[in-house]
């Protein structure tokens, strides 16, 4: 066999070659997820453990952020509505804002930061310490055990966390409205849900499913394919957050456009 | 030196490698490697860092694909195997990583039980627990069963790593730098463990190292790698009687200095 010591020439340019190779790798990664998601064994125990990590472990942060978001948004909106003597519209305004936009987006951004970085760092450190290779040589499918369970956990937990954020956000809003306008809980609920349609709820849940899948897939992909030792771990964690957030905003714009065209 | 005579069946080749090539971009790591491992034999692959020793065993385990050449393990051509056949083969080939590669989120007991629960789901939990205890006893670390990997020393991690591969009762063991980064006493313990595994579990092994004490203690045959190919094969005395500069350097560094 001939030995060729010349460096390989890029097809287009080095940067563009790497970009298209990356796109192809991501496509293959997602295709593999869909191929393996329903193939036995289903790794139920690990999936439940991941749901606990993604869902339950995020509750404290979500509760605080959701509650403050609802409360602050109500406080900021009141002066503008008060100018027109329309503070009675506050519950309706807040519910539209929280359920349609804030709850899905705030939940996704928090999870991108907390869960995405965690998954990216964990898988990357497993990769650089050869734990993923160790699974493979032990005749265990690491993709199924590590990646599929994490993406599924994010996809399932995000809508639930979103619903919880909405609830807590509305509670924060109610607290402020009750203290300032002496509105009763029943009156608040009646007004709040008067302008919320099935499409709003469906769109929010759908968005959260998409955001959850994005966070899980992006952070798993970057962690699973990490390199360069400990530097690679930090890079995977950081890039997971940045790319997830970027994609979440893009998806938000697209889904809002589609939903508004249906409305 | 070995304190027992290994039962090597020279008529039974478990790994046969011929004309193996592997490159990473323009870096040609393996350049025509030939190797035969017989049943019950320990072959030590010696060489400086970056000569392709680890790449060789990763190809044998199916973690990397070769560019060219034949890799036959237990009668199967590894590069041609599909996922299912490769999985079945891997149950017969144990791979011990340089730093143990223990799963950080699991206890020592769970680390050992994990490959068993995935590959032998019919084995009941209490039986599995017993097998874990037997293997931990074989590597001399029964007391660590409930400890986390972070609580173990480097030598203990390597022993547990060896135990984790033994639990599937492999026919072939691949050791990647088993004594790297360890003190001389722990090195001797690991060398003894490798020999004990060969004697007790009747395994055939490839041991990647640049530690000549390990090579002399564990190897039935030594193969010296330089620039991606073997420059010398034979038993320890034969190899180090050679006048090659690299071999002399190795010997001097390990035993003279």
Interface residues (C-beta under 8 A of the other chain):
Chain A: X1 X3 X4 X5 X6 X7 X8 X41 X125 X126 X129 X130 X131 X133 X134 X135 X136 X137 X138 X139 X140 X141
Chain B: X19 X21 X25 X26 X28 X31 X32 X58 X61 X62 X63 X68 X87 X88 X90 X91 X93 X94 X95 X97 X98 X99 X101 X102 X103 X104 X114 X115 X118 X119 X121 X161 X164 X165 X168
